[in-house]
Amino acid sequence: MSALCRFSLAALACVCLAAGAASAEPPPDCANHDPSRRAFFGDLHVHTTLSLDAATQGTVLRPRDAYRFAQGSEVGIQPHDSTGKPLRTLRLRRALDFAAITDHAELFGELRTCRTPGLPGHDSPICRVYRRWPRLAFFMMNSRNAEGADATRFSFCGENDEHCLAAAATPWQETIDAAEEAYDRTDACDFTSFVAYEWTGAPMSSNLHRNVIFRNEKVPALPVSSLDATVVSQLWRDLEENCLQGVEGCDVLAIPHNSNLSGGLMFGDEEETGRPFTAEYARLRKRSEPLAELVQHKGDSECRTGLGTNDELCNFELLPYENFAGKFSSVEIEPGPTNFVRNALKDGLLLEARLGTNPYQFGLIGSTDTHLGTAGYVDEKAHPGHGGAGTPAKDGGSRRLPDDVEFNPGGLAVVWAEENRRDSLFDAMRRRETYSTSGPRLSVRFFAGWEYPQDLCDAPNFAARGYAGGVPMGGELTDPPAAAAGPRFAVSALADPGVAGAKAVPLQRIQIVKGWAANGATHEEVYDVAGGRAEGSSVDPLTCEMSGSGPSALCAVWTDPDFDPKERAFYYARVLESPTCRWHTWLCNAAGVRCNDPSTIPEDMAPCFDDRYPSTIQERAVTSPIWYSPAP
């Protein structure tokens, strides 16, 4: 039963009025409206002190603060001194275009109860532990999410959980209000905010988390958490009931993340309950989840060498364990193939043949999953840590890495839309015209058609002709003309132009990744289509200085030489920068640590020399796929 069904009628009426109130006037068109669409950069995965795991590691930023940070304001992060003055402040080098605060809906009410004297349950044993030993309380309280379908709330929540559901209305309203205040409704369209939250299901500590993004301010009275909808399919059904059918003007989508930590459950061919997929389930999943988060703070989920692929570039920002429990275990169990997005895209082709619908026909984004409220902070050179499951940020220091070495600064979500408005961005997410970056602001276009000219890269109206002659990333190709040799793909990439204090990094190459199904099996191939291994500059890991040069732009028109019109297939583009230093290399160098001088290596800096994590990386962008299906 959903939270809405168990919420008291009086409180429900009050919250519904506040949550569903429409803006007084429709916003004007943006002054920079572009029918050929622009790339907007954002972060759809941000936690603040309203999340249990953020609060218990010392995060002080609230949703309003996180939106101010996303728009370029300097904010103080923990720790604070005795006067309340922050000892460390951060500011983005470049403001974001959009963001969503996605605090964990689980324990919204319990957390507020423990913080608010006078509420039923404030003096319960678990709340006393929370106030005195917050990190211990995190593990005790968060364990509720690991119980899957057996998850229950604490007894102090009262009959039918009414006390905790009533208390949850306050942080949810704060989330809504912060998004409303941050949204720029003028024709400048400088910033877009989305009302959102995270559903945090984790049966047996295997990650099945979803970020739930609403189109506008017309939202349900309470978010549906994993303590209300204990399995993912029930989340989707509750969102349809409580949003699409329950609130006029409400629209919503869900975005799974960290399949790399899902214990194989995220992208299998059966539900987490063990039930095989049905045609109805496939349709519901495709409708509910048009996107997946590819890269973030807790690792990359594209692919892993040896698990369905020999792609040498699939060893990017990988974690050595298959679920959250593995982080705290002395026995490392490596992830399996159904933890990774590329395998899901391939398996989706077989599921479509069997069920009539591809449940894994999703586009791609990146985000940070910061637990400091620092939306979009992806700076490798000055990574502050993101808290949450890693080292609490307040424990970092000049002689200690601020995060666990296996984690990373996270990525960004990029959306091609006509303007920086909720409707325009949300529509783009629905049609999957999105891509992921591991942090840099690369600008990538990707189109597929049957008759693009070979000189399309030289055309001043590249994008307009791309749309006119085919489909963009996230689209589906129709049947080929009789004379077509195969689909043609037009892909272009512009390097991140850099910013003061962070110079531009050259591009190295563009690849197109193809997956297809034939004779009941899946296959893949990776093609270099622009640039090459020798393109770009090199980096000295001892100084992080780059040398050499490389292109700031790459473009290609490529035809699949092995196309078979009878086989289902997908294609996506991957754009690689030249190598640069990984975040821990920057910080280890800045701390004066040298591997050839043991006196420079304090115990806390030993991770500087963990050979499982390379000193350099190749930042990248990965586009949403384009699919081809033969006529029935």
N, C-alpha and C positions, 0 to 999 in steps of 0.2 A: 504494500500500500504506500502511496507517495506521501511526502511530507505535507502537501496541500490537503490531502484527505484527512490527515490527523491533526491539523492545526485548528485551534479554537475559532469559532465563527466570528467572534468580535474582533480578534486580532487579525484574522484573515481579511475582513472587510477594510480595516484600517490600512493594512499594508498594500492591498490591491489598489486602493485609491492613490497612494503615494507612488507605487511602482508603475502604474499604468497611465499616469498623467502625461498627455502629449504636450509637446512644446506649443507655445501660444501661436507662433507663426511658422509656416514652412520656411526652411532656409533658402536664401537666394542662390542662384547658380553661382558656381565658383568663377572668379574672374579669369582663372587660367584653365578653364575647361578645355580638354583636348580630345577630340573624337578618335584620334589615333592612339590614345592612352599613354600614360606616363607610368614610370616605375616609382612606387611609394614604398618606403622602408619602415618597418615597424617591428614590434615585439608583442607577441600574443601569449606570453607565458611569464607572468610576473607575480611574485609573492611579497606580501607586506606583513606587518605585525599582526594582521588578522588571521594569519595561518599559524597553526600550532608549531610546526617545525621551524618557522621563522622567528616567532616570538620567543621560543625556548632557547634560541641561540643568541638572543640579544637584539634582534632587529627592532628598530624604533620607528621606521617610516610607516606611515599610514597611506591608504590609497591616494589621498590628495597630494601627499608628498611625492609619491611615485610618479604621478602624472606631471607634477612640476618638474621633476628630474627629466622625464622623457622629453619635455619641451625645452630643455636646455638650462634650467635653473641649477645653481649649486645647492647641494643639500648636505647636511651632516649625518654621517652614519656612525654606528656605535664603534668604540665605546664613548661615553661622555665622562667628563670630570665631575667633581663634587658639586660644581655650580650648575651643572646641566649643559655646559658648553661642549659641543662635539670636538673630540680630539682629532678627527679626520673628516675631511669633506671631499666630495666627488662632484664632477661635472662632466657631462658628455661633451666630446669634441664637436659633435654635430647632433642637433636635435633630431628626434624621430618625427616621422609623418603621422604615425598612428601607434596606438598601444592598447592593450587590454590587461587589467589587473585581474588575475585568476587565482584568488585565494582559495584554499581548500575549504569546500563547503562542510566537510566532515568536522564536527566539533565546534562549529561556529558558536552554537549556544553554550556548549560546555566551557569553552574558553572564556566567553563573556561572563558566565556564571562565576568562574574561579577568580575573575578580576573585579567583580562588582559586589561589594558588601550588601547584604540584605536580600539578594536573590536566593531562591530555594536551591540548596546544594552548595552555597559558597563555603560553608564550613565542613564540607564532606572531607574524608581522608585524602582522596585524590586531589582535591583542590588545595589542600594544605601542602601536599607534596609539590604541586605545581608552583606555589608561591615561594617555597623554600629551596627546592632542588629542581629547577625547571628542566634540565637536561634529562634527569631521571624520569620526570613526568612525561617528557616527550615519548620515551620508549613505552611507558606504561599506558599512556592514553592512545598512542598511535597503533598499538597492537590490535585495537578494535578493527582496524581496516584490514588486517591480515586474516580475518576469520571468514571472509567470503560470504557465502549465503547464510552463515550462522551469525553474522555480525549483529550486535545489540548495543544499545546505549547503556550508560551508567544508571544505577537505580535511582540516583537523585533526580533524574530527568522526570520522574513521576509517571503517573498512569498515562499510557499511550504517548509517552515522551513529551507531554505537553509543556513542561517547564523549559526544557532545552529548545524545543521548537519556538516557543515564544521569545526566548532570549536570542535565538538566531536571527530574528527579524531586524534587530538593531545593526549588527555588522553588515547584513545584506543591504539594508537601506543606506548605510554609509558607502557601500560599494557603488550603488546606483547613483547617489548624490554626487560622488566624486567624479564619476564618468560624465554626468550631465554638466558639471561645472567646467570640466576640462575641454569639452567639445566646442570647437570654434564654429559657430553657426553664421559668421559673417561671410561675405563673398571672398575674403582672403583665404579661407579654408586652410589655415596653417596647421591645424592639428585635429585628428579624429580619435575619439576614445570609444571603446565598446564596453557595455555592461557584460560581465563575464564571471566565470568561476571555474574551479577545477573539481571534477568528480574523481575520487581517489581510491578506486577499487584496487585491492592488492591481495587476492587470495593466495595463501601460502607464501606471502612476500613477493609474489610475481606481479610486476607492474602491468596494470590494465588501465592506467590513468587516462582521462579525457579532459581537455579544456573545452568548456561549453561557452560559445560565443553567440550573443544575441545581436540581431540586426540593429535594434534601437532601444529606447528606454521602456518599451512596452513589454514587460517581463512578468513571470509568475511571482506570486507573493513570497515564495521561498525557493531557494535552489534545491534541486533533487540531488542528494548526496548518496554515497555508497552505503550509508546506514539506512537509507530509505529504499533505494533501488540497488539491491545487492549483486545483481548481475548486469552486464553491459546492455543486453537486449531490453531489460526492463527500464534502464535509463532512457533509451531511445523512445520506448513506448510512453513513458511518463512525460518526456519532453513534448511529444506529439499531443498528449492529452492536456497537459498543463500550459503549454505555450501555443502551439499551432491551432489547437481547437479551443483552448480555455481562455485566451486573452486576445481580444481583437487587435490585429496589427502586429502580433508577435511572430517572430521568425527566429530560427536557431539552427546552429550546426555544432557538431562535436569533432574534436581533433585529437586522435590518439597520439601519445608520445612515448619515447623511450621503449620502443619494442625490443631494443637490445637488452633490456632488463626484465623481459616478460616471462622468462622461463619457458619460452616456446608457445605461450598461450595467445599472444596478440594476433598472430597471423597463421594459425593452424587451419584445418578444415573441419573443426568442430568447435562448439562453444566451450567456454571455460568450465561448464557443467558436465561436459562429455557428450552432449547431444550433437549428432551430426548436423551440418548445415542443411537447411531446407530452402526452397525457392523463396518463401516468404521472408525468411531471415536474410537472405542475400539481398532482396529488394530493400528491406528495412535498413540494413547496414549501408548500402550504397547511398540511399537517400539521406541518411543521418550524418554520414562521415565523408564529405567530399575531399577532405584534406588529411594529411598525416604530417607530423613534425619529424623531420629527418635528422636534425642535429641540434644539440643543446648542451648545456653545462655538463650533463651526465652522459656524454658520449654521442657518437655518430651511429646511425642505424641503417645506413645505405646497404652495406654488404660486408662480408668478411671472407678473406681469401681462404679457400679450402672448404667453404660451406656453400656449394653450388656454383662456385666461381673460381677461376684462376687469375682474376683481375688483380694485378700487383698494387693498384691504387685503392684496394678495398681495406687496407690496414690503417685507416685514418681515424684517430681519436677513438680507439676501441677500449672497452673496459674488459678486465680479465675474469669477470664473473657473469653469470646468466640472470641473476635477480638480486634484489636488495639484500637478501639474507647472505648471499655470497660475499658481500663486502665485510661481513663480521665473522666469517668462517675461515678456519685455517685450511680448509680443503677448497681449492678453486675448481669450480665446474664451469667449463667454457660454454658459451651460448651455442644453441643449435641453429639450424637453418631457418626455422620459422620465427626467429627473432629479428629477421632483417627484411627491409622494405623491398629490395630487388627481388628476392625470392617470393615475397607476397605478390608482387606484380606479375611474376611468371605463373605462380599457382592460380592467380585470378583468371588467367586465360583458360585453364582447365576447368575451373569451377563454373565459368560462364558456359562452357560447352555442356556441362552436366546439369546446371540449374537454370540456365536461360538468362542469368544476370551475373555480372562480375562484381562480387562484394568488395574487391580490392581495386576498384577503378577510382583511385584517389590521386589528387595533386599533392605537391610537396611545399613545405615551408620550413624555416628554421626559427628558433627563438632562444632566449637565454635560460629560462627557469631560474632566474635570480631569486634568492630568498633574502635579499637586502632591500628590495624595493627599487633597485637601480636598473630600471628598464633600459634595454639596449646597450648596456655597458659591456662591450666585447673587445676591449683594448688588451691585446696580448702583452704589450710592453708594461702595462701598469695594472695587471689583473688583481683585484682586491679579494678574490674568492667570492663565491656566490652563496655560501652557507648551506642550510638545508641538510642534505645527507652527507656533506663533506665536513671539513674542519670548520667549527664555528668561527666566523670572521673576526670576532673579538679576540681570538687566540692568535691571530697572525701578528707578525712583527718583522722588523728589518732583518732579523737573523733567523727567520722561520718562514717557510712558504705559507702563504695565506689560504691555501686550499690543498686538498689531497692531490698528489701529482697526476693521478689518472684522470682527473676532471679537467675541464677547459673553460674558457670564457663564454662559450655558447655562440649562437648564431642569430641571424635576422630573418624575418619573413618579408618577402617582397611581393607586391601585388601590382599587376598592370590594370589601371583603371582610368576612366575619363577625368575623374576629379577626386579630391581628397574629402569625400563625404561618406557617411556610413553606408548609404544605399549603394553607392558606386563600388566601394571596396568590398562590401558583403556580396554583391552580385558577382564580382570577380572571383571571390573565394568559392562561391557556388559553382561557377563554370571552370574552376581549377586553373585560372590564368595567373599562376603564382609560381614562385621558385624559392629555394633555400640558399642562403649563403652561410658560410662558417664564420662570418663577421665582416669581411670587406663589403663595400657598397659597389659591387660589380653590376653593370647594367647588361642584361642578357635578353635577347629576343630569340624566339624559336617558333618557326612555322613549318607546316607540311602541306603539300599540294601535289598535283600531278603534272603541272606544266610551267613551273617557275623557270624563267630564263637563267642561263648560267651566269649572266652578268648582273644579276639582281643586287649583289653587294655594292655595285657601283651606282645604283639608283638613288637619287636624293629622297625619294618617297618609298624607301625600303619597307617600312611598317605598313603603309597604306596598301601597297601591292601584296604584301604578305597576307593581310586580312582578305583582300579581294580575291586572291587566287587560291586560298586554302583555309586552314584552321591554325590558331595559335596553340601554344602549350596548354595542355589540359583538354584539347579538343579530340574529336573522333573523325577519322577519314571515311568518306563514303566509297562506294565501289569505284575501281579505277576505270578510266576510259579504255576502250578496246585496244587502242594503240599505245597505251602507257607501258613503259619498260619497268617502272617501279615508282614508288613515291619519291618526291624530291623534298629535301629539307633545307630551309634557309635559316642559318643561325649566325647571329652576330653578338659580339661581346665587347664592352668597353671597360677598361681597367678602372678601379677606384681612383679618382683623381687625387686622393690624398687631402690632407688638411694640415694646418700649422702644427708642427711637432710630430707629424706622421706622414712621411713622404710617400708618393705613389709607388706601388709595386708593379712591375711589368707582368703582363700575361705570359703564359708559356704555351698552352695549346687548348683547343676545343676538341672534345670527344663526343660521339654519339653512341649511346648504349642501346642495343637492340635486344629484346627478349621475344621469343616466339614459342608456339606450341605446335608440335607435329607428331602424329601417331601416338597420342596419349602421353607424350613426354615434353618437357620444356628445355629450351636451349637459350644461349645468350652469346653475343659477340660485341666487342668494343672496338670502335673505329676511330682513329685519329683523323680529323677532317680539316683542321687548321692549326698552324703553328707546328711545333714538334718538341721532342725531348730536349733539344739543344737550344730552343728559344728561351729568351729571358736572361736573367742575371743569376749569380750564385751568392751564397751568404757564408760568412765566416762565423761558426758557432761560438768561437772564443770572444768575439767582439760584437756580433750581430750586424756587422757592416756588410752591405750589399755591394757587389762589384759587377761590371758588365752592364748590358742594357738589353731591352727586349721590347716587344710591341705594346702599345697602349690600346690597340684595337685589333680584333681578329674577326673574320667573316668568311663564310663558305656556303656554297650551294652544293649539296651532296645527294646522290641517288643511291639507294640501297641496291648493291649489285646482286644480292641473293634473295630478292623479294619473290615470294610465292603467293599469288592472290588467293589461294585456298587456305592459307594459314593465318590464325590470329596472331597479332604482334603488337608490341608497343615500342616506342622510341623516346629516349630523353637525352638532353644535352648536359654535359659536365664541362665546366670551364675551370681551368687550373691556373693559379698564379705561379710565379717563380717562387722558389723556396725562401722562407723567412724563418727567424727564430721562433720556437715555441715559447709559450708564456713562462714556463719554469726556467728556461735558459736565460731569458731576459732578467729575471729576478735573481737567479743564481749568480750571473755575471755582475749585476749591480751590487750584490752583497760581498763581492770579492772572493767568491769560492773558486778554487782552481783544483782540478782533479789531480795534478801532478805535485800538489803541496798539501799533505794531510793536515797541516796546521791551520789551513783555511776552511776546514770542513767540520763545523760543529755537528753534533748528533742530529739536531733538528733539521739540518740541511742535507742529510744523507740522500733524500729523494732526488737531489740534483743529479745523481749518478745511477739512477735506476735505469738499466739498459733496456727495459721493456718500453720506455717512452723516448722517442727520438728527440734530439736537441733541435731539429728543424722540422718544419711542416710545409705542406703546400695547401694554402687556403683555397677555397673553391666555391663555386655556385653549381647547384644541381636543379634543373628545371623540372616542372611537372611533365609527365609523359604525354605523348600523343598516341592514340590507339588506332589500330586498323582491325576491322572485323569483316570477313567475307559475307556476302549475302547468304541468307538461309537457303 
